Amino acid sequence: MSPTIFRAGGFRFYFFSREETRMHVHVYCERGEAKFWMEPTIELAQNSGMAARQIRIAKTLIEEHYDEIRNAWQTHFGC
């Protein structure tokens, strides 16, 4: 299961239900996918096909939606 948290700018932000416990978010776009750690700071963990510009845009969107992502994580995982 991979619930969508939100969509913006051609990106889908989501997480997998059965993955590691450290808070993170996955990002999908037409050209690839990436994974960002949310703590202790927002940083790129993995990238598969996304251009540097897309990574920057995705990171900015994560920063703007940080509270929404965090709340979705806590609701989904019961933290």
PDB file of N, CA, C and O in Angstrom, chain B, residues numbered from 101:
ATOM      1  N   MET B 101       0.846  -1.175   0.000  1.00  0.00           N
ATOM      2  CA  MET B 101       0.000   0.000   0.000  1.00  0.00           C
ATOM      3  C   MET B 101       0.895   1.242   0.000  1.00  0.00           C
ATOM      4  O   MET B 101       1.859   1.321   0.761  1.00  0.00           O
ATOM      5  N   SER B 102       0.573   2.192  -0.844  1.00  0.00           N
ATOM      6  CA  SER B 102       1.363   3.430  -0.914  1.00  0.00           C
ATOM      7  C   SER B 102       0.419   4.629  -1.032  1.00  0.00           C
ATOM      8  O   SER B 102       0.142   5.108  -2.132  1.00  0.00           O
ATOM      9  N   PRO B 103      -0.071   5.106   0.120  1.00  0.00           N
ATOM     10  CA  PRO B 103      -1.025   6.215   0.088  1.00  0.00           C
ATOM     11  C   PRO B 103      -0.410   7.512  -0.426  1.00  0.00           C
ATOM     12  O   PRO B 103       0.708   7.881  -0.067  1.00  0.00           O
ATOM     13  N   THR B 104      -1.171   8.188  -1.275  1.00  0.00           N
ATOM     14  CA  THR B 104      -0.762   9.497  -1.779  1.00  0.00           C
ATOM     15  C   THR B 104      -1.042  10.539  -0.708  1.00  0.00           C
ATOM     16  O   THR B 104      -2.138  10.591  -0.150  1.00  0.00           O
ATOM     17  N   ILE B 105      -0.044  11.368  -0.425  1.00  0.00           N
ATOM     18  CA  ILE B 105      -0.206  12.436   0.554  1.00  0.00           C
ATOM     19  C   ILE B 105      -0.756  13.674  -0.140  1.00  0.00           C
ATOM     20  O   ILE B 105      -1.722  14.282   0.320  1.00  0.00           O
ATOM     21  N   PHE B 106      -0.124  14.040  -1.261  1.00  0.00           N
ATOM     22  CA  PHE B 106      -0.619  15.152  -2.069  1.00  0.00           C
ATOM     23  C   PHE B 106       0.043  15.090  -3.447  1.00  0.00           C
ATOM     24  O   PHE B 106       1.020  14.372  -3.659  1.00  0.00           O
ATOM     25  N   ARG B 107      -0.517  15.860  -4.366  1.00  0.00           N
ATOM     26  CA  ARG B 107       0.039  16.020  -5.711  1.00  0.00           C
ATOM     27  C   ARG B 107       0.227  17.515  -5.954  1.00  0.00           C
ATOM     28  O   ARG B 107      -0.616  18.333  -5.584  1.00  0.00           O
ATOM     29  N   ALA B 108       1.349  17.851  -6.583  1.00  0.00           N
ATOM     30  CA  ALA B 108       1.608  19.261  -6.901  1.00  0.00           C
ATOM     31  C   ALA B 108       2.682  19.334  -7.972  1.00  0.00           C
ATOM     32  O   ALA B 108       3.637  18.557  -7.954  1.00  0.00           O
ATOM     33  N   GLY B 109       2.530  20.256  -8.897  1.00  0.00           N
ATOM     34  CA  GLY B 109       3.551  20.524  -9.903  1.00  0.00           C
ATOM     35  C   GLY B 109       3.958  19.317 -10.734  1.00  0.00           C
ATOM     36  O   GLY B 109       5.109  19.231 -11.164  1.00  0.00           O
ATOM     37  N   GLY B 110       3.052  18.393 -10.968  1.00  0.00           N
ATOM     38  CA  GLY B 110       3.367  17.196 -11.746  1.00  0.00           C
ATOM     39  C   GLY B 110       4.030  16.093 -10.929  1.00  0.00           C
ATOM     40  O   GLY B 110       4.495  15.102 -11.492  1.00  0.00           O
ATOM     41  N   PHE B 111       4.079  16.256  -9.609  1.00  0.00           N
ATOM     42  CA  PHE B 111       4.678  15.274  -8.718  1.00  0.00           C
ATOM     43  C   PHE B 111       3.606  14.609  -7.857  1.00  0.00           C
ATOM     44  O   PHE B 111       2.595  15.223  -7.513  1.00  0.00           O
ATOM     45  N   ARG B 112       3.844  13.365  -7.522  1.00  0.00           N
ATOM     46  CA  ARG B 112       3.019  12.646  -6.543  1.00  0.00           C
ATOM     47  C   ARG B 112       3.903  12.367  -5.337  1.00  0.00           C
ATOM     48  O   ARG B 112       4.999  11.825  -5.480  1.00  0.00           O
ATOM     49  N   PHE B 113       3.430  12.735  -4.147  1.00  0.00           N
ATOM     50  CA  PHE B 113       4.162  12.528  -2.907  1.00  0.00           C
ATOM     51  C   PHE B 113       3.443  11.437  -2.123  1.00  0.00           C
ATOM     52  O   PHE B 113       2.236  11.519  -1.895  1.00  0.00           O
ATOM     53  N   TYR B 114       4.191  10.416  -1.713  1.00  0.00           N
ATOM     54  CA  TYR B 114       3.571   9.250  -1.075  1.00  0.00           C
ATOM     55  C   TYR B 114       4.589   8.528  -0.205  1.00  0.00           C
ATOM     56  O   TYR B 114       5.773   8.868  -0.198  1.00  0.00           O
ATOM     57  N   PHE B 115       4.111   7.525   0.531  1.00  0.00           N
ATOM     58  CA  PHE B 115       5.020   6.634   1.236  1.00  0.00           C
ATOM     59  C   PHE B 115       4.487   5.214   1.173  1.00  0.00           C
ATOM     60  O   PHE B 115       3.307   4.991   0.900  1.00  0.00           O
ATOM     61  N   PHE B 116       5.360   4.266   1.424  1.00  0.00           N
ATOM     62  CA  PHE B 116       4.999   2.858   1.449  1.00  0.00           C
ATOM     63  C   PHE B 116       4.645   2.473   2.873  1.00  0.00           C
ATOM     64  O   PHE B 116       5.256   2.955   3.828  1.00  0.00           O
ATOM     65  N   SER B 117       3.661   1.608   3.009  1.00  0.00           N
ATOM     66  CA  SER B 117       3.203   1.215   4.334  1.00  0.00           C
ATOM     67  C   SER B 117       4.201   0.344   5.085  1.00  0.00           C
ATOM     68  O   SER B 117       4.275   0.415   6.312  1.00  0.00           O
ATOM     69  N   ARG B 118       4.946  -0.452   4.395  1.00  0.00           N
ATOM     70  CA  ARG B 118       5.849  -1.381   5.070  1.00  0.00           C
ATOM     71  C   ARG B 118       7.290  -1.142   4.632  1.00  0.00           C
ATOM     72  O   ARG B 118       7.863  -1.905   3.854  1.00  0.00           O
ATOM     73  N   GLU B 119       7.838  -0.090   5.141  1.00  0.00           N
ATOM     74  CA  GLU B 119       9.218   0.255   4.829  1.00  0.00           C
ATOM     75  C   GLU B 119       9.895   0.682   6.120  1.00  0.00           C
ATOM     76  O   GLU B 119       9.350   0.453   7.200  1.00  0.00           O
ATOM     77  N   GLU B 120      11.031   1.278   6.041  1.00  0.00           N
ATOM     78  CA  GLU B 120      11.772   1.658   7.246  1.00  0.00           C
ATOM     79  C   GLU B 120      11.029   2.676   8.104  1.00  0.00           C
ATOM     80  O   GLU B 120      10.141   3.383   7.630  1.00  0.00           O
ATOM     81  N   THR B 121      11.414   2.734   9.381  1.00  0.00           N
ATOM     82  CA  THR B 121      10.682   3.555  10.341  1.00  0.00           C
ATOM     83  C   THR B 121      11.086   5.030  10.334  1.00  0.00           C
ATOM     84  O   THR B 121      10.322   5.872  10.806  1.00  0.00           O
ATOM     85  N   ARG B 122      12.259   5.359   9.815  1.00  0.00           N
ATOM     86  CA  ARG B 122      12.692   6.767   9.749  1.00  0.00           C
ATOM     87  C   ARG B 122      11.763   7.520   8.799  1.00  0.00           C
ATOM     88  O   ARG B 122      11.509   7.070   7.682  1.00  0.00           O
ATOM     89  N   MET B 123      11.263   8.660   9.247  1.00  0.00           N
ATOM     90  CA  MET B 123      10.297   9.399   8.437  1.00  0.00           C
ATOM     91  C   MET B 123      10.911   9.838   7.112  1.00  0.00           C
ATOM     92  O   MET B 123      11.989  10.431   7.073  1.00  0.00           O
ATOM     93  N   HIS B 124      10.199   9.533   6.026  1.00  0.00           N
ATOM     94  CA  HIS B 124      10.656   9.887   4.692  1.00  0.00           C
ATOM     95  C   HIS B 124       9.446   9.982   3.772  1.00  0.00           C
ATOM     96  O   HIS B 124       8.340   9.589   4.143  1.00  0.00           O
ATOM     97  N   VAL B 125       9.664  10.503   2.580  1.00  0.00           N
ATOM     98  CA  VAL B 125       8.601  10.614   1.593  1.00  0.00           C
ATOM     99  C   VAL B 125       9.172  10.254   0.226  1.00  0.00           C
ATOM    100  O   VAL B 125      10.313  10.586  -0.097  1.00  0.00           O
ATOM    101  N   HIS B 126       8.363   9.575  -0.562  1.00  0.00           N
ATOM    102  CA  HIS B 126       8.725   9.238  -1.933  1.00  0.00           C
ATOM    103  C   HIS B 126       8.066  10.246  -2.862  1.00  0.00           C
ATOM    104  O   HIS B 126       6.978  10.751  -2.587  1.00  0.00           O
ATOM    105  N   VAL B 127       8.743  10.528  -3.962  1.00  0.00           N
ATOM    106  CA  VAL B 127       8.238  11.484  -4.949  1.00  0.00           C
ATOM    107  C   VAL B 127       8.311  10.820  -6.314  1.00  0.00           C
ATOM    108  O   VAL B 127       9.341  10.261  -6.692  1.00  0.00           O
ATOM    109  N   TYR B 128       7.204  10.886  -7.051  1.00  0.00           N
ATOM    110  CA  TYR B 128       7.158  10.324  -8.399  1.00  0.00           C
ATOM    111  C   TYR B 128       6.798  11.431  -9.377  1.00  0.00           C
ATOM    112  O   TYR B 128       5.931  12.260  -9.102  1.00  0.00           O
ATOM    113  N   CYS B 129       7.466  11.436 -10.512  1.00  0.00           N
ATOM    114  CA  CYS B 129       7.083  12.307 -11.616  1.00  0.00           C
ATOM    115  C   CYS B 129       7.278  11.512 -12.905  1.00  0.00           C
ATOM    116  O   CYS B 129       7.765  10.381 -12.876  1.00  0.00           O
ATOM    117  N   GLU B 130       6.911  12.087 -13.997  1.00  0.00           N
ATOM    118  CA  GLU B 130       6.964  11.405 -15.287  1.00  0.00           C
ATOM    119  C   GLU B 130       8.363  10.873 -15.621  1.00  0.00           C
ATOM    120  O   GLU B 130       8.491   9.841 -16.280  1.00  0.00           O
ATOM    121  N   ARG B 131       9.403  11.569 -15.173  1.00  0.00           N
ATOM    122  CA  ARG B 131      10.778  11.206 -15.542  1.00  0.00           C
ATOM    123  C   ARG B 131      11.494  10.314 -14.542  1.00  0.00           C
ATOM    124  O   ARG B 131      12.574   9.808 -14.843  1.00  0.00           O
ATOM    125  N   GLY B 132      10.921  10.106 -13.356  1.00  0.00           N
ATOM    126  CA  GLY B 132      11.606   9.273 -12.385  1.00  0.00           C
ATOM    127  C   GLY B 132      11.000   9.338 -11.003  1.00  0.00           C
ATOM    128  O   GLY B 132       9.881   9.815 -10.809  1.00  0.00           O
ATOM    129  N   GLU B 133      11.769   8.843 -10.044  1.00  0.00           N
ATOM    130  CA  GLU B 133      11.335   8.793  -8.657  1.00  0.00           C
ATOM    131  C   GLU B 133      12.488   9.171  -7.745  1.00  0.00           C
ATOM    132  O   GLU B 133      13.658   9.044  -8.109  1.00  0.00           O
ATOM    133  N   ALA B 134      12.137   9.638  -6.551  1.00  0.00           N
ATOM    134  CA  ALA B 134      13.152   9.962  -5.555  1.00  0.00           C
ATOM    135  C   ALA B 134      12.576   9.691  -4.173  1.00  0.00           C
ATOM    136  O   ALA B 134      11.367   9.557  -3.988  1.00  0.00           O
ATOM    137  N   LYS B 135      13.481   9.616  -3.220  1.00  0.00           N
ATOM    138  CA  LYS B 135      13.107   9.428  -1.821  1.00  0.00           C
ATOM    139  C   LYS B 135      13.853  10.488  -1.016  1.00  0.00           C
ATOM    140  O   LYS B 135      15.050  10.697  -1.208  1.00  0.00           O
ATOM    141  N   PHE B 136      13.139  11.149  -0.121  1.00  0.00           N
ATOM    142  CA  PHE B 136      13.719  12.180   0.728  1.00  0.00           C
ATOM    143  C   PHE B 136      13.533  11.807   2.192  1.00  0.00           C
ATOM    144  O   PHE B 136      12.441  11.416   2.605  1.00  0.00           O
ATOM    145  N   TRP B 137      14.607  11.928   2.977  1.00  0.00           N
ATOM    146  CA  TRP B 137      14.495  11.844   4.424  1.00  0.00           C
ATOM    147  C   TRP B 137      13.812  13.116   4.895  1.00  0.00           C
ATOM    148  O   TRP B 137      14.016  14.189   4.326  1.00  0.00           O
ATOM    149  N   MET B 138      13.004  12.990   5.934  1.00  0.00           N
ATOM    150  CA  MET B 138      12.316  14.139   6.510  1.00  0.00           C
ATOM    151  C   MET B 138      12.996  14.612   7.793  1.00  0.00           C
ATOM    152  O   MET B 138      12.830  15.761   8.202  1.00  0.00           O
ATOM    153  N   GLU B 139      13.756  13.728   8.421  1.00  0.00           N
ATOM    154  CA  GLU B 139      14.408  14.048   9.689  1.00  0.00           C
ATOM    155  C   GLU B 139      15.810  13.480   9.694  1.00  0.00           C
ATOM    156  O   GLU B 139      16.007  12.425   9.091  1.00  0.00           O
ATOM    157  N   PRO B 140      16.771  14.069  10.303  1.00  0.00           N
ATOM    158  CA  PRO B 140      16.651  15.308  11.078  1.00  0.00           C
ATOM    159  C   PRO B 140      16.491  16.551  10.206  1.00  0.00           C
ATOM    160  O   PRO B 140      16.013  17.583  10.677  1.00  0.00           O
ATOM    161  N   THR B 141      16.891  16.454   8.926  1.00  0.00           N
ATOM    162  CA  THR B 141      16.637  17.534   7.974  1.00  0.00           C
ATOM    163  C   THR B 141      16.122  16.906   6.688  1.00  0.00           C
ATOM    164  O   THR B 141      16.287  15.707   6.463  1.00  0.00           O
ATOM    165  N   ILE B 142      15.507  17.713   5.857  1.00  0.00           N
ATOM    166  CA  ILE B 142      15.026  17.217   4.568  1.00  0.00           C
ATOM    167  C   ILE B 142      16.224  17.075   3.648  1.00  0.00           C
ATOM    168  O   ILE B 142      16.908  18.052   3.344  1.00  0.00           O
ATOM    169  N   GLU B 143      16.473  15.837   3.204  1.00  0.00           N
ATOM    170  CA  GLU B 143      17.595  15.603   2.296  1.00  0.00           C
ATOM    171  C   GLU B 143      17.296  14.423   1.376  1.00  0.00           C
ATOM    172  O   GLU B 143      16.545  13.513   1.725  1.00  0.00           O
ATOM    173  N   LEU B 144      17.895  14.463   0.214  1.00  0.00           N
ATOM    174  CA  LEU B 144      17.712  13.420  -0.776  1.00  0.00           C
ATOM    175  C   LEU B 144      18.352  12.126  -0.289  1.00  0.00           C
ATOM    176  O   LEU B 144      19.515  12.112   0.114  1.00  0.00           O
ATOM    177  N   ALA B 145      17.589  11.045  -0.329  1.00  0.00           N
ATOM    178  CA  ALA B 145      18.096   9.725   0.060  1.00  0.00           C
ATOM    179  C   ALA B 145      18.412   8.888  -1.169  1.00  0.00           C
ATOM    180  O   ALA B 145      19.430   8.196  -1.204  1.00  0.00           O
ATOM    181  N   GLN B 146      17.544   8.944  -2.184  1.00  0.00           N
ATOM    182  CA  GLN B 146      17.726   8.168  -3.417  1.00  0.00           C
ATOM    183  C   GLN B 146      17.114   8.937  -4.580  1.00  0.00           C
ATOM    184  O   GLN B 146      16.167   9.705  -4.410  1.00  0.00           O
ATOM    185  N   ASN B 147      17.669   8.715  -5.755  1.00  0.00           N
ATOM    186  CA  ASN B 147      17.127   9.322  -6.965  1.00  0.00           C
ATOM    187  C   ASN B 147      17.252   8.324  -8.102  1.00  0.00           C
ATOM    188  O   ASN B 147      18.299   7.706  -8.293  1.00  0.00           O
ATOM    189  N   SER B 148      16.185   8.178  -8.842  1.00  0.00           N
ATOM    190  CA  SER B 148      16.191   7.296 -10.002  1.00  0.00           C
ATOM    191  C   SER B 148      15.544   8.023 -11.182  1.00  0.00           C
ATOM    192  O   SER B 148      14.339   7.914 -11.410  1.00  0.00           O
ATOM    193  N   GLY B 149      16.358   8.760 -11.921  1.00  0.00           N
ATOM    194  CA  GLY B 149      15.895   9.375 -13.155  1.00  0.00           C
ATOM    195  C   GLY B 149      15.446  10.824 -13.095  1.00  0.00           C
ATOM    196  O   GLY B 149      15.221  11.434 -14.140  1.00  0.00           O
ATOM    197  N   MET B 150      15.310  11.388 -11.915  1.00  0.00           N
ATOM    198  CA  MET B 150      14.870  12.781 -11.833  1.00  0.00           C
ATOM    199  C   MET B 150      16.054  13.713 -12.058  1.00  0.00           C
ATOM    200  O   MET B 150      17.145  13.479 -11.539  1.00  0.00           O
ATOM    201  N   ALA B 151      15.833  14.766 -12.830  1.00  0.00           N
ATOM    202  CA  ALA B 151      16.868  15.764 -13.096  1.00  0.00           C
ATOM    203  C   ALA B 151      17.090  16.623 -11.849  1.00  0.00           C
ATOM    204  O   ALA B 151      16.228  16.698 -10.973  1.00  0.00           O
ATOM    205  N   ALA B 152      18.239  17.259 -11.781  1.00  0.00           N
ATOM    206  CA  ALA B 152      18.575  18.101 -10.634  1.00  0.00           C
ATOM    207  C   ALA B 152      17.507  19.172 -10.394  1.00  0.00           C
ATOM    208  O   ALA B 152      17.168  19.459  -9.246  1.00  0.00           O
ATOM    209  N   ARG B 153      16.984  19.753 -11.446  1.00  0.00           N
ATOM    210  CA  ARG B 153      15.940  20.778 -11.308  1.00  0.00           C
ATOM    211  C   ARG B 153      14.687  20.191 -10.664  1.00  0.00           C
ATOM    212  O   ARG B 153      14.073  20.827  -9.808  1.00  0.00           O
ATOM    213  N   GLN B 154      14.307  18.987 -11.072  1.00  0.00           N
ATOM    214  CA  GLN B 154      13.132  18.335 -10.490  1.00  0.00           C
ATOM    215  C   GLN B 154      13.358  18.024  -9.009  1.00  0.00           C
ATOM    216  O   GLN B 154      12.443  18.149  -8.195  1.00  0.00           O
ATOM    217  N   ILE B 155      14.564  17.624  -8.671  1.00  0.00           N
ATOM    218  CA  ILE B 155      14.896  17.346  -7.273  1.00  0.00           C
ATOM    219  C   ILE B 155      14.740  18.625  -6.442  1.00  0.00           C
ATOM    220  O   ILE B 155      14.176  18.595  -5.348  1.00  0.00           O
ATOM    221  N   ARG B 156      15.236  19.730  -6.961  1.00  0.00           N
ATOM    222  CA  ARG B 156      15.119  21.009  -6.244  1.00  0.00           C
ATOM    223  C   ARG B 156      13.657  21.406  -6.052  1.00  0.00           C
ATOM    224  O   ARG B 156      13.265  21.848  -4.972  1.00  0.00           O
ATOM    225  N   ILE B 157      12.857  21.248  -7.099  1.00  0.00           N
ATOM    226  CA  ILE B 157      11.434  21.591  -7.012  1.00  0.00           C
ATOM    227  C   ILE B 157      10.736  20.680  -6.009  1.00  0.00           C
ATOM    228  O   ILE B 157       9.955  21.148  -5.182  1.00  0.00           O
ATOM    229  N   ALA B 158      11.018  19.380  -6.082  1.00  0.00           N
ATOM    230  CA  ALA B 158      10.400  18.426  -5.157  1.00  0.00           C
ATOM    231  C   ALA B 158      10.768  18.759  -3.717  1.00  0.00           C
ATOM    232  O   ALA B 158       9.911  18.715  -2.835  1.00  0.00           O
ATOM    233  N   LYS B 159      12.028  19.090  -3.470  1.00  0.00           N
ATOM    234  CA  LYS B 159      12.463  19.433  -2.121  1.00  0.00           C
ATOM    235  C   LYS B 159      11.742  20.678  -1.620  1.00  0.00           C
ATOM    236  O   LYS B 159      11.326  20.733  -0.463  1.00  0.00           O
ATOM    237  N   THR B 160      11.594  21.665  -2.475  1.00  0.00           N
ATOM    238  CA  THR B 160      10.869  22.882  -2.099  1.00  0.00           C
ATOM    239  C   THR B 160       9.425  22.557  -1.737  1.00  0.00           C
ATOM    240  O   THR B 160       8.899  23.077  -0.752  1.00  0.00           O
ATOM    241  N   LEU B 161       8.788  21.706  -2.520  1.00  0.00           N
ATOM    242  CA  LEU B 161       7.406  21.321  -2.229  1.00  0.00           C
ATOM    243  C   LEU B 161       7.314  20.547  -0.914  1.00  0.00           C
ATOM    244  O   LEU B 161       6.350  20.707  -0.166  1.00  0.00           O
ATOM    245  N   ILE B 162       8.303  19.719  -0.636  1.00  0.00           N
ATOM    246  CA  ILE B 162       8.328  18.989   0.637  1.00  0.00           C
ATOM    247  C   ILE B 162       8.452  19.979   1.788  1.00  0.00           C
ATOM    248  O   ILE B 162       7.762  19.848   2.800  1.00  0.00           O
ATOM    249  N   GLU B 163       9.321  20.961   1.640  1.00  0.00           N
ATOM    250  CA  GLU B 163       9.473  21.983   2.679  1.00  0.00           C
ATOM    251  C   GLU B 163       8.157  22.732   2.901  1.00  0.00           C
ATOM    252  O   GLU B 163       7.773  22.990   4.042  1.00  0.00           O
ATOM    253  N   GLU B 164       7.474  23.078   1.821  1.00  0.00           N
ATOM    254  CA  GLU B 164       6.214  23.816   1.917  1.00  0.00           C
ATOM    255  C   GLU B 164       5.100  22.980   2.535  1.00  0.00           C
ATOM    256  O   GLU B 164       4.202  23.523   3.177  1.00  0.00           O
ATOM    257  N   HIS B 165       5.151  21.666   2.346  1.00  0.00           N
ATOM    258  CA  HIS B 165       4.097  20.761   2.830  1.00  0.00           C
ATOM    259  C   HIS B 165       4.573  19.892   3.989  1.00  0.00           C
ATOM    260  O   HIS B 165       3.988  18.847   4.271  1.00  0.00           O
ATOM    261  N   TYR B 166       5.639  20.330   4.660  1.00  0.00           N
ATOM    262  CA  TYR B 166       6.233  19.518   5.723  1.00  0.00           C
ATOM    263  C   TYR B 166       5.202  19.064   6.759  1.00  0.00           C
ATOM    264  O   TYR B 166       5.148  17.881   7.095  1.00  0.00           O
ATOM    265  N   ASP B 167       4.393  19.982   7.265  1.00  0.00           N
ATOM    266  CA  ASP B 167       3.415  19.636   8.298  1.00  0.00           C
ATOM    267  C   ASP B 167       2.391  18.630   7.783  1.00  0.00           C
ATOM    268  O   ASP B 167       2.005  17.711   8.505  1.00  0.00           O
ATOM    269  N   GLU B 168       1.956  18.797   6.553  1.00  0.00           N
ATOM    270  CA  GLU B 168       0.995  17.875   5.954  1.00  0.00           C
ATOM    271  C   GLU B 168       1.590  16.467   5.833  1.00  0.00           C
ATOM    272  O   GLU B 168       0.921  15.478   6.134  1.00  0.00           O
ATOM    273  N   ILE B 169       2.836  16.383   5.396  1.00  0.00           N
ATOM    274  CA  ILE B 169       3.513  15.089   5.269  1.00  0.00           C
ATOM    275  C   ILE B 169       3.683  14.450   6.643  1.00  0.00           C
ATOM    276  O   ILE B 169       3.396  13.266   6.822  1.00  0.00           O
ATOM    277  N   ARG B 170       4.143  15.225   7.596  1.00  0.00           N
ATOM    278  CA  ARG B 170       4.359  14.727   8.960  1.00  0.00           C
ATOM    279  C   ARG B 170       3.047  14.224   9.560  1.00  0.00           C
ATOM    280  O   ARG B 170       3.016  13.147  10.157  1.00  0.00           O
ATOM    281  N   ASN B 171       1.970  14.983   9.410  1.00  0.00           N
ATOM    282  CA  ASN B 171       0.666  14.561   9.935  1.00  0.00           C
ATOM    283  C   ASN B 171       0.175  13.289   9.263  1.00  0.00           C
ATOM    284  O   ASN B 171      -0.376  12.412   9.927  1.00  0.00           O
ATOM    285  N   ALA B 172       0.367  13.179   7.952  1.00  0.00           N
ATOM    286  CA  ALA B 172      -0.048  11.971   7.231  1.00  0.00           C
ATOM    287  C   ALA B 172       0.744  10.765   7.729  1.00  0.00           C
ATOM    288  O   ALA B 172       0.196   9.676   7.900  1.00  0.00           O
ATOM    289  N   TRP B 173       2.040  10.973   7.959  1.00  0.00           N
ATOM    290  CA  TRP B 173       2.897   9.891   8.474  1.00  0.00           C
ATOM    291  C   TRP B 173       2.385   9.430   9.838  1.00  0.00           C
ATOM    292  O   TRP B 173       2.205   8.234  10.069  1.00  0.00           O
ATOM    293  N   GLN B 174       2.153  10.376  10.730  1.00  0.00           N
ATOM    294  CA  GLN B 174       1.709  10.041  12.083  1.00  0.00           C
ATOM    295  C   GLN B 174       0.335   9.379  12.072  1.00  0.00           C
ATOM    296  O   GLN B 174       0.093   8.450  12.843  1.00  0.00           O
ATOM    297  N   THR B 175      -0.548   9.833  11.228  1.00  0.00           N
ATOM    298  CA  THR B 175      -1.879   9.230  11.129  1.00  0.00           C
ATOM    299  C   THR B 175      -1.773   7.811  10.594  1.00  0.00           C
ATOM    300  O   THR B 175      -2.391   6.893  11.135  1.00  0.00           O
ATOM    301  N   HIS B 176      -0.998   7.629   9.541  1.00  0.00           N
ATOM    302  CA  HIS B 176      -0.912   6.320   8.908  1.00  0.00           C
ATOM    303  C   HIS B 176      -0.194   5.291   9.781  1.00  0.00           C
ATOM    304  O   HIS B 176      -0.621   4.140   9.868  1.00  0.00           O
ATOM    305  N   PHE B 177       0.897   5.710  10.425  1.00  0.00           N
ATOM    306  CA  PHE B 177       1.700   4.779  11.204  1.00  0.00           C
ATOM    307  C   PHE B 177       1.372   4.801  12.698  1.00  0.00           C
ATOM    308  O   PHE B 177       1.957   4.043  13.471  1.00  0.00           O
ATOM    309  N   GLY B 178       0.448   5.658  13.105  1.00  0.00           N
ATOM    310  CA  GLY B 178       0.034   5.696  14.501  1.00  0.00           C
ATOM    311  C   GLY B 178       1.105   6.170  15.454  1.00  0.00           C
ATOM    312  O   GLY B 178       1.203   5.679  16.579  1.00  0.00           O
ATOM    313  N   CYS B 179       1.911   7.121  15.013  1.00  0.00           N
ATOM    314  CA  CYS B 179       3.007   7.634  15.853  1.00  0.00           C
ATOM    315  C   CYS B 179       2.526   8.759  16.734  1.00  0.00           C
ATOM    316  O   CYS B 179       3.306   9.314  17.508  1.00  0.00           O
TER     317      CYS B 179
END
